[in-house]
Amino acid sequence: MCLSIFLGFLFIFASAFRSASVPVILTQANNSNQVTVAPNTLIVVRLPSNVSTGYSWSIAPPLSSLLRLQSQHYINPTSIAGKTPPPGTPGMEEFTFLTRGLGNTQLHLIYKQAWETMQPPAQTFYVIIHIQASPYCITASSKPKHVWPLFCS
């Protein structure tokens, strides 16, 4: 009886940690790289953007079924020393994806003006994502390290 209760609490405890994975943050420094993550990991892509010029980042289709877009928004430039930044100061665009399932996929974002349909993008962001269930949790910014599989989600 006590063993059953203990195992029940252990399962609840483990489930709580599995759902609280740390997001993997990708920036321009990760362009053209590969990242390895566990299933159900949030991947946050933050790229500089200047919407006042009409340029914005968008997902180049098709978006893989292994990635689900959770949110996309523009982050205004922050004030420095209490002063509002002048018009035209670039901010950041942030995309948040949730990894689903196991496998390899790619994420391709393009930076262009929406009305310029015949022009190539001014910039591109491309990353290959490996989604693996493994006791080795790897992020784009760290070397592989052994972590108890419970915490890899």
C-alpha positions, 0 to 999 in steps of 0.5 A, spaced: 500 500 500 505 504 502 509 502 495 503 504 491 502 511 494 510 512 494 510 510 486 503 515 485 507 521 488 513 519 484 509 519 478 506 526 479 513 529 481 516 526 474 510 528 470 511 535 473 518 536 471 517 533 464 512 538 462 517 544 465 522 543 460 527 549 459 526 553 452 531 553 447 533 560 444 535 561 437 538 567 435 542 570 428 548 566 431 545 560 430 543 561 423 545 555 418 546 550 425 543 544 427 540 543 434 538 537 438 532 537 442 527 532 446 520 532 444 515 537 447 521 542 447 519 550 446 524 553 441 524 560 441 527 564 435 529 571 436 531 575 430 532 583 429 527 586 425 525 593 423 517 593 422 518 601 420 521 599 413 516 594 412 520 588 413 518 582 417 520 575 418 515 570 416 515 562 416 517 559 409 512 554 407 512 548 409 512 548 416 513 541 418 508 537 422 514 536 427 513 543 429 507 547 432 507 555 432 505 557 438 506 564 438 509 570 433 510 577 435 514 583 435 518 586 441 519 593 441 526 596 442 527 598 449 528 604 452 535 606 454 537 610 460 529 612 460 529 615 453 524 612 448 528 610 442 527 614 436 523 612 430 526 606 426 530 603 431 529 596 430 526 591 435 526 583 435 521 578 432 520 572 436 517 565 434 515 560 439 515 553 436 513 546 440 516 540 438 512 534 436 514 527 435 521 524 433 525 525 427 529 531 423 526 537 420 528 544 418 526 551 420 526 556 414 524 563 416 525 569 411 525 577 412 522 581 406 517 586 405 510 583 404 509 586 397 515 584 394 513 578 391 518 577 386 524 579 390 528 574 394 528 575 401 533 580 404 535 575 409 534 568 411 534 564 417 535 556 417 536 551 422 536 543 422 532 540 428 533 533 430 528 531 435 530 525 439 528 521 445 535 521 449 538 521 456 543 526 453 539 533 453 543 538 447 541 545 446 544 550 441 548 553 446 551 548 450 555 541 449 552 535 450 551 533 457 548 527 461 542 529 464 537 524 468 532 522 462 526 525 467 528 532 466 529 532 458 522 531 457 
